[in-house]
Amino acid sequence: MSYSHTLNLKSGQVDLTHGGGGRAMAQLIAELFVKHFDNDLLRRQNDQALFDVPAGRLAISTDGHVISPLFFPGGDIGSLAVHGTVNDVAMSGAKPLYLSAGFILEEGLPLADLERIVISMAAAAKAAGTPIVTGDTKVVERGKGDGVFITTTGVGIVPDGVNISSDRAEAGCAILLSGSIGDHGVAIMASRENLQFETSIISDSAALHGLVADMVAAAPAAIRCLRDPTRGGLATALNELAGQSGVGMVIDEAAIPVKAEVKAACEILGLDPLYVANEGKLVCICDAAAAETLLAAMRNHPLGRDAAIIGQVIADPHHFVQMTTAFGGRRIVDWPVGEQLPRIC
């Protein structure tokens, strides 16, 4: 299809006709989304993508992405939408295969910003090896959105012999963390509030499926649970796993990696790093006998070089998460109350 005028990606804006199902919408899809997400399946522009599924169990996950600001140090809503869903699929031990993407655009969004987001999203999908093969676009009236919301769905395949689930933690298991916590949430807050620190704080947003693949290769039967500690941070992830498995946990404050600049920023902002969002870290609960093997595999991967064993699973009918503090005492690491950092992911 040819158009009388090309899409004005320099100074144009999203308007209601871009969601109206007519020529303007077709042009937006063709000149922006298909152009940058281009692959054999998407190019057919069917209402669905048809593909062969390798042997194994199918894993699927859907995630909605809302964030303010749309662009932040270390990423943007586009790359975040890819990383978040790739990681959710990967936490089952699956190899992510394909993504779908749904865009809710607000009238008035600069097309230049939208193109920047789409280009970033395309680059993240290409780097992860997970093409975006189908999608949808809707436009809402000015003032009824927040620029852009993105929903992504991912599918992947779990290989035979891998059984990773949030209800499989048992007393005696080790708790591993792939690296420092709080980077993403603090980067967002600093960017949103125009806070200046002596050292720039960069989001840890990253696709973790390569790290998971190395871990599975090192000890496939020993991994009980995997979780990426996003909203609510490490504290929420551990409380979720403890409740779902019916166990308790004890973690060591001194063993949890937190960058000095993140710790300092949290002190200034009155935040606890345990509750701050991450987008490129994972928690692993595994058989204690395999903990050192998995730790070595994690540290050999660029996204796990700062991995640490941070605690152990215990029997506890109350399913409490406790932390041994730097002073030698213990405190309960409870579920968060309220929302520390709104609109993080």
Disulfide bonds with the S-S distance in Angstrom:
none
